Amino acid sequence: MIDERFDAIVVGAGMAGNAAALTMAKGGMKVLQLERGEYPGSKNVQGAILYADMMEKLVPEFREEAPLERHLIEQRFWMMDDRSHVGMHYRSDDFNEERPNRYTIIRAQFDKWFSSKVREAGATVLCETTVTELVRDERERIVGVRTDRRDGEIHADVVVLAEGVNGLLGTRAGLRARPTPDNVALAVKEMHFLPRETIEARFNLKGDEGVVIEAAGTISRGMTGMGFIYANKECISLGIGCLVADFQRTGQTPYGLLDQFKSHPSVAPLIAGSEVKEYSAHLIPEGGYKSIPQLYGEGWVVVGDAAQLNNAIHREGSNLAMTSGRIAAEAIGLVKSRGEPMSATNLSIYKKMLDDSFVIKDLKKYKDLPPLMHTYSQNFFLTYPQLISKAMQNFVRVDGTPKAEKEKATLKSFVKARSWTGLFGDACRFARAWR
Amino acid sequence: MNAEPRVRVEDKLYYNRYLVDVGHPHVKVRAHTTPSPQLLALLKACPARCYELNDEGQVEITVDGCIECGTCRVIAEPTGDIQWSHPRGGYGVLFKFG
């Protein structure tokens, strides 16, 4: 047993864990952070987009120091059918600002740097250490962790569970439920390397400008899912994810979807001639507000993906992770500064603070959308993309058909596919869930 | 476009870096004669295709190529079909980019 006693133990060195460890260490607390990977970042997978505002609150000078890829000046949304895409693009020179708002990053590299800041702040970071169990006292309070190192029992006043979407500790200890097939998505991703100039030419970029594409439609074959293409400096992150329940139900393979997405006529030219250097997979919390578990208890709090804090509609996860990690750390700091014990009653301030932040407010706003998208996935991910693509083609193809007839044909195709009541119902359901 | 292209997952896994903990698989399949629907789903759902049917029609796992996503845990741990733990510290997949 390690004799040393810590103010706090943080399990995991992803965005949430690093934010929590950094904040507590900066606040003068004695912090131990445990990470099972060879180095911080070696088990972490994300698209990835970094949100500057949330990062600035943790490391104000991160722009000068962190390994960033490209600052985003353009966002594309593609609705795809098998041979086409209908796009909405937003590009603005306003995003070429002194302190850009969003960047693409490569997580393994970024997290290594982030962790160096945690160490600088005074936390002890121990890698290659898997936490196997939470330690309880005779009154069932969490008082530490057990690891796979020899004599690996370590004690602390509070344990911060930043163990990720697939975290085992909290579920094994009965603090929260295991993720279910309909509240997590499985995403697979490849890293496609190309010369810098090639990426800039293909995506219409100069210097460190960047673009991201989010895509939905027949690429998910009627399942609830999305594809993404993110431009980094010298590589492109490309992936696709769908609900685990949908994979289970349909028997589609994740790699089959990925390769089909790559061969789509709108996508293939962007990655032509690239060298793939990694294939990864990760679960993404998709349940939203309704699947957020109990966030605190006697001697523990849970943050980030482990707490299902992910905004599936806006594709935002890492900023919710960072923010929940920071807020949990601030709450713990508050309890400690009052000299009070890390009891559930005292730690409940974490939830109050989180409720007041954008994290819970945003998740609450979209609380009905994930189930809606899931229940009507055939319509939203297959039928509508096909109809819209056909409508667009009908609109732009010039073949001597009078425009009034073209419009009538388009309307008819919508009514035939979904019926008037179906169309009306879909519109109402969507509007109600979005509100 | 609906024809399933033959994808060689082994080729994809070849890009990755692993430190295999020989003799200590972190995921185990419960012994069975006839596989449950959950176990059968893993044959397709596992992104690293770690699960395969043997000649007797039972589902077997080889964890060497596992990318530790947890999909099989979500599908087949509730029924007791598999046991899922993290690899020992430092072992398993080591992402260079992530």
Interface residues (C-beta under 8 A of the other chain):
Chain A: R36 G37 E38 G41 S42 K43 N44 V45 Q46 A48 D82 R83 I106 R107 A108 Q109 D111 C127 E128 T129 T130 T132 T147 D148 R149 V165 N166 L168 R178 P179 T180 P181 V184 L186 V188 E190 M191 T218 R221 C235 V244 F247 Q248 G251 Q252 T253 P254 Y255 G256 L258 D259 Q260 S263 V276 K277 E278 Y279 S280 A281 H282 L283
Chain B: M1 N2 E4 P5 V7 V9 K12 L13 Y15 N16 L19 Q38 A41 K44 A45 P47 A48 R49 I67 E68 C69 G70 T71 R73 V74 I75 E77 P78 W84 S85 H86 P87 R88 G89 G90 G92 V93 L94 F95 K96 F97 G98
